[in-house]
Amino acid sequence: MSSRRMTPGAVYYVPNFPYEDGTPGDERPGLFLGYKTIDGKKFMLFLKVTRHPHITREPINTQLLYGPGLKNIPSYVQCDW
């Protein structure tokens, strides 16, 4: 992940966005809600987005830890920094 902070409310393409059962899925757009620390690990919190007019295609170096990919249910993606 780049050293620059991501913007809450922006939509990014998220690699391996989790499926409903938490397994890694395909690259898909996610609405970035913000950063969260869980058990001392930093995460990025995303909501799945099906369509959005302004999607930022930026590389996001992340490692999926867990999280459901259901619509309107946040998914946690571990920050690699």
C-alpha positions in Angstrom: 0.0 0.0 0.0 1.2 3.4 -0.8 2.2 5.8 2.0 -0.6 8.2 1.0 -3.8 8.0 2.9 -6.9 6.8 1.2 -10.0 9.0 1.2 -13.1 7.8 3.1 -16.1 7.9 0.8 -14.1 7.2 -2.3 -14.6 4.0 -4.3 -11.5 1.8 -5.1 -11.0 -1.5 -6.8 -10.3 -4.0 -4.1 -8.3 -7.2 -5.0 -9.7 -10.5 -3.7 -12.8 -8.8 -2.3 -14.4 -11.6 -0.1 -17.4 -13.6 -1.0 -20.3 -14.0 1.4 -18.6 -16.9 3.2 -15.4 -14.9 3.6 -13.3 -16.7 1.0 -11.2 -14.4 -1.4 -13.1 -13.4 -4.5 -12.5 -11.3 -7.5 -11.4 -7.7 -7.9 -14.4 -5.5 -7.4 -15.2 -1.9 -6.4 -15.5 -1.1 -2.7 -16.6 2.1 -0.9 -13.8 2.9 1.5 -15.3 3.7 4.9 -12.0 4.2 6.9 -9.3 2.6 8.9 -9.9 0.3 11.9 -7.5 -1.4 14.3 -8.5 -5.0 15.4 -6.3 -6.9 17.8 -3.4 -4.6 17.1 -3.7 -5.1 13.3 -4.7 -2.3 10.9 -7.5 -2.8 8.5 -9.3 -1.0 5.8 -13.1 -1.2 5.9 -15.0 -1.4 2.6 -18.6 -1.9 1.5 -19.2 -3.8 -1.7 -20.3 -1.5 -4.6 -22.2 -2.8 -7.6 -22.1 0.3 -9.7 -20.6 3.7 -9.2 -19.9 6.5 -11.6 -16.5 7.6 -10.1 -14.4 4.5 -9.4 -10.7 5.2 -8.7 -8.6 2.4 -10.2 -5.5 2.5 -8.0 -3.4 -0.4 -6.9 -4.1 -1.4 -3.3 -1.6 -3.8 -1.8 -3.8 -5.6 0.7 -4.0 -9.1 2.2 -7.5 -10.4 2.9 -8.0 -11.6 6.4 -11.7 -12.1 6.8 -15.0 -10.5 6.2 -18.4 -11.2 4.5 -18.9 -9.6 1.1 -22.6 -9.2 1.4 -24.1 -6.0 0.2 -24.2 -3.4 2.9 -22.1 -5.5 5.3 -18.6 -4.2 5.7 -15.6 -6.3 4.8 -12.3 -5.9 6.5 -9.1 -5.9 4.4 -5.8 -5.9 6.3 -3.4 -3.1 5.5 0.0 -4.0 4.4 1.9 -1.2 6.2 
